[in-house]
Amino acid sequence: MSTTAIAEVFDLKPVVVTGTNVHESQQIRSKVDGAYNSSRSASEVDGSVIQNVNPVNKYDALRYNATGLINQPGTGDRFGGGTKIRTFGDWGASQSIDGLPGIKFQGTDGGGYGNTSIPTIAVDKMTVQKGGRAVQYGNGSDGGVLETRIKSGRDYKNHQAISLDASSAREGLMQGEIADSTEQWDYYAAASGFYGDYNGDPENLEQQSVIGGLAKVGWNFSPDTRAEFLASVDRNQPDIIRNGEVNEITGETMIGAATLDHRLNDSQSLQFGLLATSSEMQWPARSRDRSVDNQIGFMNHFMTAPVADGIVWDGSVGAEVARIHTERDGLWDNSFVDYALKTTNAVTFNDNLQITGGLRHTWFTNDIVYDGAEQPDNLENDGLFSYQFGASYSVLEKTRVRASYATGFNRYVGKYGNFGTDALNPSGAGDEIVESRTVEVGLNQGWDGGYVDLALYNIVQENVPRRNNGAIESVEVDQSGFEAEIFATITDRLTASAGYMRVIDMEATRADGTEVNNNIFWSGQTTSVPENQFSLRLDYRVTDEIGLWTAAYHSTGYEAVDADGEVTKRDGFTRLDLGASWWATANWALRARVENVLDERDFGTAVQGTTVNDEGKLGRVFWLGTDIIF
């Protein structure tokens, strides 16, 4: 039975080829999740792509190799990377690690590499889960969720490897991993260290250091019971240059998770889990001291059962409690504690037609403190229903159509602090949960050695906060788009993968019905909407040991329409990377890469007809690297 396709792996030979080993206690959970997601769209990028295209910043590789992510002006260079999925009425999607509930991190400001919380060598794959995903992931799921899968020791036996990279930008990176497994236990551990000595090239960077580590341990109590533990720590220190002065910035991120899966019988299993994260950023020169912490506990009951001849039901029920705690610059100290009940369901008819439905109810609480004073709890709605309905059907052996209607929500805790001291309306307006609904239809057409996947969607976000006359009001943001992905095996040695994204329309409307075009968050701010985004990946196996690859991305430009209808157009840009690898032995590889071959420095920031501002843009960079397996 075919299901919705995801972007094909960019077949660079990874340091170690990993499998998809699922423990017996997790098989029912995997089956239920797969059936429930059969009508949804997703784009997947293999960890080998992440490690080769940008071994420091994993989102840089993701956005150039997966559709759904919106590359806005100024976010397209190697250091950054936005996390917006299809939507403009938020500041980025939540992240999920190993399929756990969605979370957000503080991250670093100012400049240098971001998104370093997990060493790239430890990434098995990253997936852009598109459309409203509240039922499964909870907060931050307006337009989708970014999911990172960490490598598992179950795929290794007595394994050790190191990866070394150096660039012409005076950067050095060393990563290492060790892993092993037996029938009872397994472990995977990775560490990463990076240093860049920029000395003002680019102009806004003096230097940067990143050090991090990760460990993932599994313990099989029996064939029916498995526990997994994950711990990760990252310290990111960019020294940036502002107004001729060096500013020291420090960011730290810690992640801890524990899950227990238990199979009751051949048709039922349980999952219990805890997830905790701590992330903070300090920038003394600008009096910034900010943090975001998450603590989440959850449990799920997964079931599968035949309903009648040729009809199978897969489903789950679950509960979740989540706490988000944020602090900002010594003024804001906020806690958000939410409780949720949820269910997912999928019915499969004759191994073909799948009907899916999910429901979640979340209860919200706020505890807002500003400058030491407790603020009133102005939540207009203390509870919210989230839901999903979908269907997928193979009209021919390799032709599958799908449709879905799904919702997401966003706590948008950034309104407490990012919007300064602007008042929240006493009746609750401006203090509402951001809700979204996604309507999508799609088609996947396969053939021997390839496929094409098409998706047409509309997403409406309600209650998006907007500053107006010293208070916060709510606006509605309506956005529509089209996406296409193609994979083809051209010859036995040449494969190609391409993506296309088009934002068809985006419109913001105030609560009184006034249309403000692309002006969403505050007066004078106008969102630049991308016109067309193209990506192309080619992988050519010269021999079994020598490989060549290229990854290209092109944006045709941006258009921003302010509240009064004035249009500002920004130039597009092209980024092209080339790489080669040679496996000199079965355990030793040499790599070379040219990053940004065309020496692009603008990345969409320049208004048409103006001079390009290349501050902070490094341009063309050459890399050499090696992988050694012990």
Summary of the structure (lengths in Angstrom):
residues: 630
radius of gyration: 23.7
end to end distance: 39.7
largest distance: 74.2
contacts: 2307
relative contact order: 0.14
helix: 7%
strand: 59%
